[in-house]
Amino acid sequence: MGAAFLTKFGAATLRQSGGSTILAIPKSITQALLVDVGSIVELVVEGRSLSVTPARRRLADRLAASPKSPRSWPRDDDALKNSDVGRELL
């Protein structure tokens, strides 16, 4: 793998959920990897080592996963109800 650095963050216990084996990743590791719930990661097994890396998605993949219509885009309706705060109406 040739990692530039190795840092051991601790250990984790595997558990079962349905037909899958679950590895809970501590928050300190998700912060270090800049991932969160819902992030796509790549898994690589080399010998008896497991490597978890944030996936690099192509623009085409990101666009394919995005909502197709503006009606589907997430909206912050609460922000639309707020009154003007600063110099927004210049």
C-alpha positions, 0 to 999 in steps of 0.5 A: 500500500505504501502509506506515507504515515500510519496512525493507530486510533484504537480497536473496534469490535465487529458485530452482526446485523442481519447477514452483514458484519458491521464495523463501527468506526469511531468519530475520531477516525471519521473526522480524520478521513473527512467522512460522515454517515452516508459517505461512500468509501472504498475497501481494500484487503491486502493480506490480513489488513483492511484499508478504508479510503473515502471514495473519489467519485467522478463528476458524472457519478455525482450528477447521476446521483443528484436530484433530476428536477429543481422540485427535488432539490433540498430547500431550507424553508426556515431560512426563506422565512427569516427576515433580512439581517444585514445588507442583503438587499443592496 
